[in-house]
Amino acid sequence: MDGFGACFEGLTDPRTGNAARHELLEMLMIALCTVLCGGEDCTDMAEFARAKLEFLRGFLKLEHGAPSHDTFSRLFRLLDPEQFRACFQRFMERFAETCAGVVAIDGKVLRRSFDRASGKSALHMVSAWGCEQRLVLGQIATDAKSNEITAVPKLLKMLSLAGTTVTVDALNCQRDIARQIIDQGADYALALKGNQGTLYDDVRCYLDDPASNLTVGASTVDGDHGRIETRTGVVSSDIGWQQDVHHWPGLAAIGKVVRVREIADRTTTETAYYLLSQAMAPEHFSEVVRAHWGVENCLHWCLDVTMNEDHTRNRIGHGPQNLAVLRHMALNLVRKETSKGSLRKKLRRAAWNDDFLLKVLAQV
């Protein structure tokens, strides 16, 4: 509990009077244990506390017994989300490596977090995913009347990015974001589409012209789930003529990845274009681009399918945002634990085996 308490140092308890009779840290620990055991909402937290009361009293006092689901709901509705997010960053500093390799930035909507009664739209969380560490490095919610473009610079500022390669989707392919990544000592691989109109047209025309000065990498072939995909990376550092026109911050090369997908008797071809702040071999470029999809496959998919995030109905106050951070915390703890097994199996193991749950918690 000492290490756990250090992560949440400075977190203000928003409850007053009799509502605060359950200790803040004890409630947060119960909430984390619940999510580690596959629980999804405040009702599950109350059920877990009652069922595991004897186990929990091995390291918690719980002077007033198990908190009710209303008590958990009230706490997460009222907690300051900025303070709670800062606690997550301290949590990461205690047990995770610094940023390294590819850092993928992407957003996700919590689909059931909207509230028609108050006119509140669904929460949109933007996360930084460490592709090599397979950990959430940070997250931030977009402002109610804003979008990812304004949230990404704030998220990048929270991270130590020196020596990494930051990847973003085409929505966030913006000059200010590219400049900030370079200023923080990192490189970028920015997906490029029609939102950068003339730049996109110039890059596409040049990379699709067989007469251009291009370096073509060896193709890679993957076969899985009834499909065969062949990917080929192409890079060119001949960008002086483009910089004369577009003046893109830190641009050193441009590239494209051609994906040919065969499913049954149907073949499709897709070409994606990128801006690069570092001239790299086409094979390495393909690896960087492919690593970006880890944020979809290893984070967003796991949150939706394994942790059932899209069906969670927390809607009031700061509840959706705070519980999303709690899920990220639990996901990182399970990922960091080195025993064999999928995320789903580890969550079940934590629910069934108290010793395994304690082993996961001891990483904090």
C-alpha positions as CSV (number, residue, x, y, z in Angstrom):
1,M,0.0,0.0,0.0
2,D,3.0,2.4,0.4
3,G,3.8,2.2,-3.3
4,F,0.1,2.5,-4.2
5,G,-0.3,5.5,-1.9
6,A,2.7,7.2,-3.5
7,C,1.1,7.0,-6.9
8,F,-2.0,8.8,-5.6
9,E,-0.2,11.4,-3.5
10,G,-1.9,14.8,-3.8
11,L,-5.2,13.3,-5.1
12,T,-7.9,15.4,-3.4
13,D,-10.8,13.5,-1.9
14,P,-14.0,15.3,-3.2
15,R,-16.3,13.7,-0.6
16,T,-17.4,15.4,2.6
17,G,-19.0,14.5,5.8
18,N,-20.4,11.0,6.2
19,A,-19.8,10.3,2.5
20,A,-16.1,10.2,3.2
21,R,-16.1,7.5,5.9
22,H,-14.5,4.9,3.6
23,E,-10.8,5.7,3.0
24,L,-10.0,7.1,-0.4
25,L,-7.0,4.8,-1.1
26,E,-8.8,1.7,0.1
27,M,-11.7,2.4,-2.3
28,L,-9.2,2.9,-5.2
29,M,-7.5,-0.3,-4.3
30,I,-10.7,-2.2,-4.3
31,A,-11.7,-0.6,-7.6
32,L,-8.4,-1.6,-9.2
33,C,-8.6,-5.2,-7.9
34,T,-12.2,-5.4,-9.3
35,V,-11.0,-4.4,-12.8
36,L,-8.0,-6.8,-12.6
37,C,-10.5,-9.6,-11.9
38,G,-12.7,-8.7,-14.8
39,G,-15.2,-6.4,-13.1
40,E,-16.6,-3.6,-15.2
41,D,-18.6,-1.0,-13.1
42,C,-19.3,0.3,-9.7
43,T,-21.8,-2.5,-9.0
44,D,-19.1,-5.0,-9.6
45,M,-16.8,-3.2,-7.2
46,A,-19.3,-3.4,-4.4
47,E,-19.9,-7.1,-5.1
48,F,-16.2,-7.8,-5.2
49,A,-15.7,-6.0,-1.9
50,R,-18.4,-8.0,-0.2
51,A,-17.2,-11.3,-1.6
52,K,-13.5,-10.7,-0.9
53,L,-13.8,-8.9,2.4
54,E,-11.6,-11.3,4.3
55,F,-9.0,-11.2,1.5
56,L,-9.0,-7.4,1.3
57,R,-8.6,-7.1,5.1
58,G,-5.3,-8.7,4.7
59,F,-3.9,-5.4,3.5
60,L,-6.8,-2.9,4.0
61,K,-8.5,-1.8,7.3
62,L,-12.0,-1.4,5.9
63,E,-13.2,-0.1,9.3
64,H,-16.8,0.4,8.0
65,G,-17.0,-2.8,6.0
66,A,-17.5,-3.0,2.2
67,P,-18.5,0.2,0.4
68,S,-21.8,0.2,-1.5
69,H,-22.0,0.7,-5.3
70,D,-23.4,4.2,-4.7
71,T,-20.3,5.0,-2.7
72,F,-18.0,3.9,-5.6
73,S,-20.2,5.7,-8.1
74,R,-20.2,9.0,-6.1
75,L,-16.4,8.8,-5.8
76,F,-15.6,8.4,-9.5
77,R,-18.2,11.0,-10.5
78,L,-16.6,13.6,-8.3
79,L,-12.8,12.8,-8.6
80,D,-10.9,15.5,-10.4
81,P,-10.0,13.8,-13.7
82,E,-6.9,15.9,-14.2
83,Q,-5.6,14.9,-10.8
84,F,-6.4,11.3,-11.5
85,R,-4.7,11.4,-14.8
86,A,-1.6,12.8,-13.1
87,C,-1.7,9.9,-10.7
88,F,-1.6,7.6,-13.7
89,Q,1.6,9.2,-14.9
90,R,3.2,8.7,-11.5
91,F,1.9,5.1,-11.5
92,M,3.7,4.6,-14.9
93,E,6.9,6.1,-13.6
94,R,7.1,3.6,-10.7
95,F,7.1,0.4,-12.7
96,A,7.4,1.0,-16.5
97,E,10.4,1.8,-18.7
98,T,10.7,5.2,-20.3
99,C,9.3,5.6,-23.8
100,A,11.2,3.7,-26.4
101,G,10.7,2.6,-30.0
102,V,7.4,3.5,-31.6
103,V,4.8,5.5,-29.7
104,A,1.4,5.3,-31.4
105,I,-1.1,8.1,-30.8
106,D,-4.8,7.3,-31.4
107,G,-8.2,8.1,-30.1
108,K,-11.2,6.0,-29.0
109,V,-14.8,6.8,-28.3
110,L,-16.5,5.2,-25.3
111,R,-19.8,4.6,-27.1
112,R,-22.1,4.1,-24.1
113,S,-20.8,7.1,-22.2
114,F,-23.2,9.6,-23.8
115,D,-26.1,11.1,-21.8
116,R,-29.1,12.2,-23.7
117,A,-30.8,13.8,-20.7
118,S,-28.0,16.3,-20.2
119,G,-27.0,16.5,-23.8
120,K,-23.6,15.1,-23.0
121,S,-21.8,13.4,-26.0
122,A,-19.8,10.2,-25.7
123,L,-16.3,10.5,-24.1
124,H,-13.4,10.6,-26.6
125,M,-10.1,9.4,-25.1
126,V,-6.7,9.9,-26.9
127,S,-4.0,7.4,-25.8
128,A,-0.3,7.0,-26.3
129,W,0.6,3.4,-26.8
130,G,4.2,2.1,-26.3
131,C,4.3,-0.5,-29.1
132,E,7.4,-2.3,-27.8
133,Q,6.5,-2.1,-24.1
134,R,2.8,-2.9,-25.0
135,L,1.7,-0.4,-22.3
136,V,-0.5,2.7,-22.2
137,L,2.0,5.6,-21.6
138,G,-0.6,8.3,-21.2
139,Q,-4.1,9.4,-22.1
140,I,-6.2,12.5,-22.2
141,A,-9.9,13.2,-22.9
142,T,-10.8,15.7,-25.6
143,D,-12.6,18.8,-24.7
144,A,-16.4,18.7,-25.1
145,K,-16.3,21.1,-28.0
146,S,-13.0,20.1,-29.4
147,N,-11.3,17.1,-31.1
148,E,-8.1,15.1,-31.2
149,I,-6.1,17.8,-32.9
150,T,-6.2,20.0,-29.8
151,A,-5.8,17.1,-27.4
152,V,-2.7,15.4,-29.0
153,P,-0.3,18.3,-28.3
154,K,-1.3,18.2,-24.6
155,L,-0.8,14.4,-24.5
156,L,2.7,14.7,-26.2
157,K,3.7,17.3,-23.6
158,M,3.2,14.7,-20.8
159,L,5.6,12.2,-22.4
160,S,9.4,12.0,-22.6
161,L,9.7,11.2,-26.3
162,A,13.4,11.7,-26.9
163,G,14.7,8.9,-29.2
164,T,11.3,7.5,-30.1
165,T,9.3,7.5,-33.4
166,V,5.8,8.9,-33.0
167,T,3.1,7.7,-35.3
168,V,-0.4,9.3,-35.8
169,D,-3.3,8.9,-38.2
170,A,-4.1,11.3,-41.0
171,L,-6.4,13.4,-38.8
172,N,-3.4,14.5,-36.7
173,C,-1.1,15.0,-39.6
174,Q,-0.7,18.7,-38.7
175,R,2.2,21.1,-38.9
176,D,2.1,22.1,-35.2
177,I,2.0,18.4,-34.1
178,A,5.0,17.6,-36.4
179,R,6.9,20.6,-35.0
180,Q,6.2,19.6,-31.4
181,I,7.4,16.1,-32.0
182,I,10.7,17.3,-33.4
183,D,11.1,19.9,-30.6
184,Q,10.7,17.1,-28.0
185,G,13.6,15.2,-29.6
186,A,11.6,12.5,-31.4
187,D,10.9,11.5,-35.0
188,Y,7.6,11.1,-36.7
189,A,5.8,9.0,-39.2
190,L,2.6,10.8,-40.1
191,A,-0.1,9.2,-42.2
192,L,-1.0,11.5,-45.0
193,K,-4.4,11.9,-46.7
194,G,-6.6,14.5,-48.4
195,N,-6.8,16.8,-45.4
196,Q,-3.4,18.1,-46.5
197,G,-4.7,18.7,-50.0
198,T,-1.8,19.9,-52.3
199,L,0.8,18.2,-50.2
200,Y,-1.0,14.9,-50.4
201,D,-1.4,15.2,-54.2
202,D,2.3,16.1,-54.7
203,V,3.5,13.2,-52.5
204,R,1.1,10.7,-54.2
205,C,2.1,11.8,-57.7
206,Y,5.8,11.6,-57.0
207,L,5.7,8.2,-55.2
208,D,3.4,6.7,-57.8
209,D,5.7,7.8,-60.7
210,P,8.0,4.9,-61.8
211,A,10.6,7.5,-63.0
212,S,11.0,9.0,-59.5
213,N,14.1,8.4,-57.3
214,L,12.6,5.7,-55.0
215,T,14.0,2.9,-52.8
216,V,11.8,-0.1,-52.8
217,G,12.0,-2.6,-49.9
218,A,11.5,-6.3,-49.9
219,S,7.9,-7.4,-49.6
220,T,6.6,-9.2,-46.5
221,V,3.8,-11.7,-46.6
222,D,1.5,-12.6,-43.7
223,G,-1.3,-15.2,-43.8
224,D,-3.9,-15.4,-41.0
225,H,-7.7,-15.6,-40.5
226,G,-8.3,-16.8,-44.0
227,R,-6.4,-13.9,-45.7
228,I,-3.0,-13.3,-47.2
229,E,-1.5,-9.8,-47.1
230,T,1.6,-8.7,-49.0
231,R,3.1,-5.4,-47.9
232,T,5.8,-3.4,-49.7
233,G,7.4,-0.2,-48.4
234,V,8.8,2.5,-50.6
235,V,10.8,5.5,-49.4
236,S,12.3,8.6,-51.0
237,S,14.5,11.3,-49.4
238,D,14.3,13.4,-52.5
239,I,12.1,16.0,-50.9
240,G,13.9,19.3,-51.5
241,W,11.5,20.3,-54.2
242,Q,8.5,19.7,-51.8
243,Q,10.1,21.7,-49.0
244,D,10.5,24.6,-51.3
245,V,6.7,24.6,-51.7
246,H,5.3,23.2,-48.5
247,H,7.9,23.9,-45.8
248,W,6.8,21.0,-43.6
249,P,8.5,21.0,-40.2
250,G,11.4,18.5,-39.9
251,L,10.5,16.6,-43.1
252,A,13.4,14.3,-44.3
253,A,11.6,11.7,-46.4
254,I,8.3,10.5,-47.8
255,G,7.1,7.0,-48.1
256,K,4.2,4.7,-49.0
257,V,3.1,1.2,-48.1
258,V,1.3,-0.9,-50.7
259,R,-0.9,-3.6,-49.2
260,V,-2.3,-6.4,-51.4
261,R,-4.9,-8.5,-49.6
262,E,-6.2,-11.8,-50.9
263,I,-9.4,-13.2,-49.3
264,A,-10.9,-16.2,-51.0
265,D,-11.3,-15.2,-54.6
266,R,-11.2,-11.5,-54.0
267,T,-8.0,-9.3,-54.2
268,T,-7.8,-5.7,-53.0
269,T,-5.0,-3.2,-53.1
270,E,-4.5,-0.3,-50.7
271,T,-1.8,2.4,-50.7
272,A,-1.0,4.6,-47.7
273,Y,1.3,7.6,-47.8
274,Y,3.5,9.0,-45.0
275,L,5.6,12.0,-44.1
276,L,8.9,11.0,-42.3
277,S,11.2,13.1,-40.2
278,Q,14.0,10.5,-40.7
279,A,15.2,8.8,-43.9
280,M,15.0,5.1,-43.1
281,A,15.3,1.8,-45.0
282,P,12.0,0.8,-46.6
283,E,11.9,-2.4,-44.5
284,H,12.2,-0.4,-41.2
285,F,9.7,2.1,-42.5
286,S,7.2,-0.8,-43.0
287,E,7.8,-2.1,-39.5
288,V,7.2,1.4,-38.0
289,V,3.9,1.8,-39.9
290,R,2.8,-1.7,-39.0
291,A,3.7,-1.1,-35.3
292,H,1.1,1.7,-35.2
293,W,-1.7,-0.8,-35.5
294,G,-0.7,-2.1,-32.0
295,V,-2.8,0.7,-30.5
296,E,-5.9,-0.8,-32.3
297,N,-5.1,-4.5,-31.8
298,C,-3.5,-4.5,-28.4
299,L,-5.3,-1.6,-26.7
300,H,-8.6,-0.6,-28.2
301,W,-9.6,-4.2,-29.2
302,C,-8.7,-5.5,-25.7
303,L,-10.6,-2.7,-24.0
304,D,-13.7,-3.4,-26.1
305,V,-13.7,-7.1,-26.4
306,T,-12.0,-8.3,-23.2
307,M,-12.8,-5.5,-20.8
308,N,-16.2,-4.6,-22.4
309,E,-15.5,-0.9,-22.4
310,D,-17.9,0.1,-25.1
311,H,-20.9,-1.4,-23.2
312,T,-20.0,0.2,-19.8
313,R,-22.8,2.7,-18.9
314,N,-21.0,5.2,-16.7
315,R,-22.3,8.5,-17.9
316,I,-22.5,11.0,-15.0
317,G,-19.9,13.5,-14.0
318,H,-16.3,12.5,-14.4
319,G,-17.1,8.8,-14.0
320,P,-16.5,7.7,-17.6
321,Q,-13.1,9.4,-17.8
322,N,-11.8,8.3,-14.4
323,L,-12.9,4.7,-15.0
324,A,-11.2,4.7,-18.4
325,V,-8.0,5.6,-16.7
326,L,-8.5,2.9,-14.1
327,R,-8.9,0.3,-16.9
328,H,-5.7,1.5,-18.5
329,M,-4.0,1.1,-15.1
330,A,-5.3,-2.5,-14.8
331,L,-4.3,-3.3,-18.4
332,N,-0.8,-2.1,-17.8
333,L,-0.4,-4.2,-14.7
334,V,-1.6,-7.3,-16.4
335,R,0.6,-6.7,-19.4
336,K,3.6,-6.2,-17.2
337,E,3.1,-9.5,-15.4
338,T,5.3,-12.0,-17.3
339,S,3.5,-15.3,-16.9
340,K,2.0,-17.0,-20.0
341,G,-1.6,-16.4,-21.0
342,S,-3.8,-14.0,-22.8
343,L,-5.2,-10.9,-21.2
344,R,-8.6,-12.6,-20.7
345,K,-7.0,-15.7,-19.1
346,K,-4.9,-13.5,-16.7
347,L,-8.0,-11.5,-15.6
348,R,-9.7,-14.8,-14.8
349,R,-6.6,-16.1,-13.0
350,A,-6.6,-13.0,-10.9
351,A,-10.3,-13.5,-10.0
352,W,-9.8,-17.2,-9.1
353,N,-6.3,-17.1,-7.5
354,D,-5.7,-14.6,-4.7
355,D,-1.9,-15.2,-4.8
356,F,-1.8,-14.3,-8.5
357,L,-3.8,-11.1,-7.8
358,L,-1.3,-10.1,-5.1
359,K,1.6,-10.8,-7.5
360,V,0.0,-8.4,-10.0
361,L,-0.6,-5.8,-7.4
362,A,3.0,-6.1,-6.1
363,Q,4.3,-4.5,-9.3
364,V,3.1,-1.1,-8.3
